[in-house]
Amino acid sequence: MISAIRGTRDILPGEVGRWQRIERVAHDLCARYGYAEVRTPVIEREELFAKGTGESTDIVQKEMYAFTDKGGERITLRPEATPSMVRAFVEHALEQDLPCAKLYSLGPMFRYERPQKGRYRQFHQLDVEVFGIADPAVDAEVIEMACALLSDLGIDAELVINSVGCDACRPRFSEALIAALGERVGELCGDCQRRATTNPLRIFDCKVPADQPIIDGLPHSDDFLCDACRDHFAGVKSQLDAYAIPYRVSHRLVRGLDYYTRTTFEMLGTGLGAQNALLGGGRYDHLVKRLGGPDRPGIGFAAGLERLVLALPEAVGEAEPADAFVVAFGEAAWPAARLLTRDLRRAGLATLIDYEGRSAKSQMKRANRSGVRHMLILGDDELASNQVTVKTMETGHQQSVSREALADHLRAAETGLNRV
Ligand code: HAM
């Protein structure tokens, strides 16, 4: 047997209802908040992420599914959506149609990480991005939308925010970190020693227990923000307060991607174990220009759909029972049973039927097992009178209904039933 690749998963019928629920909520939410959907390829030039996500990130250094294609080009499966969204925005000059471009996308991403609960090598993101607005009102609106996504799904989460400053103030902070570390750099884990030379801020991402006492003693980013970044962060916080959104400020929320400036945020779920970030994002005011576009700010977030699926309340997305199971009583009833099934399906009713000319008894057994709402019996008497015998499974009640009135009858029986 050839099995699925480690870190990838089949989404099976029992679970797919939860995915569909999340996808429906996501499309609906994005439409209400003014976002247009784009679908970009899953393969891109490796360079897009080296430049976009950043050379110093774990994603680019260790986790990309990169290869040389038959034409000799360096290609990779995308590890995240943001650089692709920026590329599409620039390549198609989307700002000409949309001065404040708000775009979203849903799809698979690929990172060669160590698989565990909530962490996979192929996973899916809902990614939303806004281009062209620097005002903190957009940061607050994007965060408010992230909160709305989780509340529409019935998921509780904690919002954590931070500001990582800008190209003007971050170098001072990085220098202060290096100075504070001093000789102790050598005591940190190998990754942190590398980070100290490539991107000292990233040290705050470290989860190695032995490093924590040293990291706890390091300076905080908010003491190094320039006036413009401090004002911006104050603006974001006051607008979150105006929306009555609770948040915790954590100076350690530096995020694992190189492009962030100013606001960063994550929403953490409960009961998910170590991989508890349901979504994460932030502002990236230089990325569009760095990728060859005009000098435009940007902000967005991505939610991990696998983690949303894990965090959804239990009952969401359970399979709906079909409306009806058509049972043919006797040889002569089969053609009429098949036509009845077709007509009900075309009238919008989920309808099942057997195939292999089985006995009425075994059809009924199957109808029972399939959990349908109604069994529809067609035999010689029904054919002669153009009626169908309708058995309501829940009550056992049985009645004759004319063929013409049948679809309406079944629909009426359905109203009042709660659909998830
Ligand atoms: P990220 O924090 O790398 O940010 O990923 C966002 C979310 O994707 C995470 O919070 C998590 O829910 C999910 N995720 C990431 N890696 C995995 C994995 N291996 N398995 C399962 N889920 C995962 C970004 O990707 C940025 N592009 C977000 C962004 C958009 N920033 C600005 N705009």
Residues whose N, C-alpha, C, O or C-beta is under 5 A from the ligand:
A	BS01	HAM	E80 A81 T82 R111 E113 G118 R119 Y120 F123 V128 A277 L278 L279 G280 G281 G282 I299 G300 F301 A302 A303 G304 E306 R307
